[in-house]
């Protein structure tokens, strides 16, 4: 890949994103601020798992959703993409839990001490129609 000067990068950014675009270089990476803001209102997504995580404060990151994004490589996603990624991950994880519990039941695994977990997982699966 060919190296570019800041002036070259600014020309490219302005061609792509308009005159509001700004360019800077940090940590060996070009960053482009487009001047375009995402239109995404989290309040329009109440009831989603991502909304609940967004609303749960986390001291070092901002919210549980911000922490999850940082820890799982989703920090550069837009809020809409982040909400979708988080919800997809939560559903995938829940489906895996349901599959494990059903497998344990099929294998006759004892749930001594885990009855509440088993019952919650199965109730959630039934609620979701899985």
C-alpha positions as CSV (number, residue, x, y, z in Angstrom):
1,X,0.0,0.0,0.0
2,X,1.3,3.4,-0.9
3,X,2.1,5.9,1.9
4,X,0.2,9.2,1.7
5,X,0.7,12.7,3.1
6,X,-1.8,14.4,5.3
7,X,-2.6,16.8,2.3
8,X,-3.3,13.8,0.1
9,X,-5.5,12.1,2.7
10,X,-7.4,15.4,3.2
11,X,-8.1,15.6,-0.5
12,X,-9.4,12.0,-0.6
13,X,-11.5,12.5,2.6
14,X,-13.1,15.7,1.2
15,X,-13.8,14.0,-2.1
16,X,-15.5,11.1,-0.4
17,X,-17.3,12.9,2.5
18,X,-17.4,16.5,1.7
19,X,-15.8,19.7,3.0
20,X,-16.6,18.9,6.6
21,X,-14.1,16.0,6.6
22,X,-11.0,16.2,8.7
23,X,-8.0,13.9,8.8
24,X,-5.4,13.1,11.5
25,X,-2.8,10.5,12.0
26,X,-2.5,8.6,15.3
27,X,-0.9,5.3,16.3
28,X,0.2,4.6,12.8
29,X,-3.4,4.9,11.4
30,X,-5.2,7.6,9.5
31,X,-8.4,8.7,11.1
32,X,-11.1,10.5,9.1
33,X,-13.8,12.5,10.8
34,X,-16.5,12.9,8.3
35,X,-18.6,15.6,9.9
36,X,-21.6,13.3,9.3
37,X,-23.5,12.1,12.4
38,X,-25.4,8.9,12.8
39,X,-29.2,9.3,13.3
40,X,-29.8,6.7,16.0
41,X,-31.9,7.2,19.0
42,X,-31.4,4.5,21.6
43,X,-34.8,5.3,23.1
44,X,-36.4,4.0,20.0
45,X,-35.0,0.6,20.8
46,X,-36.3,-0.1,24.3
47,X,-36.9,-3.7,25.0
48,X,-33.8,-4.9,23.2
49,X,-30.9,-6.5,25.1
50,X,-28.5,-3.8,23.7
51,X,-30.7,-1.0,25.1
52,X,-30.6,-2.6,28.5
53,X,-26.8,-2.8,28.3
54,X,-26.6,0.8,27.0
55,X,-28.6,2.0,30.0
56,X,-26.5,0.2,32.5
57,X,-23.6,2.4,33.7
58,X,-20.1,0.9,33.8
59,X,-17.5,3.0,35.6
60,X,-14.5,2.5,33.2
61,X,-16.2,2.4,29.8
62,X,-19.5,4.4,30.1
63,X,-22.0,1.5,29.9
64,X,-22.1,-2.2,29.8
65,X,-22.7,-1.9,26.0
66,X,-19.6,0.2,25.7
67,X,-17.6,-2.2,27.7
68,X,-18.8,-5.2,25.6
69,X,-18.0,-3.3,22.4
70,X,-14.4,-2.5,23.6
71,X,-13.7,-6.0,24.9
72,X,-15.2,-7.7,21.8
73,X,-13.7,-5.6,19.0
74,X,-16.8,-3.6,18.1
75,X,-15.7,-0.2,19.2
76,X,-15.6,1.2,15.6
77,X,-19.2,0.2,14.8
78,X,-22.0,2.8,14.6
79,X,-24.6,2.7,17.3
80,X,-27.1,0.9,15.0
81,X,-24.4,-1.7,14.1
82,X,-23.4,-2.0,17.8
83,X,-27.0,-2.6,18.9
84,X,-27.4,-5.3,16.2
85,X,-24.1,-7.0,17.0
86,X,-24.8,-7.1,20.7
87,X,-28.3,-8.5,20.3
88,X,-27.0,-11.1,17.8
89,X,-24.3,-12.2,20.3
90,X,-26.8,-12.4,23.2
91,X,-29.2,-14.5,21.1
92,X,-26.3,-16.8,20.0
93,X,-25.2,-17.2,23.6
94,X,-28.7,-17.9,24.8
95,X,-29.3,-20.5,22.0
96,X,-26.0,-22.2,23.0
97,X,-27.2,-22.3,26.7
98,X,-30.5,-23.9,25.6
99,X,-28.8,-26.4,23.5
100,X,-26.4,-27.4,26.3
101,X,-29.2,-27.8,28.8
102,X,-31.2,-29.9,26.4
103,X,-28.1,-32.0,25.7
104,X,-27.5,-32.5,29.4
105,X,-31.1,-33.6,29.9
106,X,-30.8,-36.0,27.0
107,X,-27.7,-37.5,28.5
108,X,-29.3,-37.7,32.0
109,X,-26.9,-35.3,33.6
110,X,-27.9,-34.4,37.2
111,X,-28.9,-30.8,37.8
112,X,-28.4,-30.9,41.5
113,X,-27.7,-27.3,42.5
114,X,-28.5,-26.1,39.0
115,X,-32.2,-26.6,38.9
116,X,-32.9,-22.9,38.9
117,X,-30.5,-22.4,36.0
118,X,-32.1,-25.3,34.0
119,X,-35.6,-24.0,34.7
120,X,-34.7,-20.4,33.7
121,X,-33.0,-21.5,30.5
122,X,-35.9,-23.8,29.5
123,X,-38.5,-21.1,30.3
124,X,-36.6,-18.6,28.2
125,X,-36.4,-21.0,25.3
126,X,-40.2,-21.6,25.6
127,X,-40.8,-17.9,25.7
128,X,-38.8,-17.4,22.5
129,X,-40.4,-20.4,20.8
130,X,-37.1,-22.3,20.5
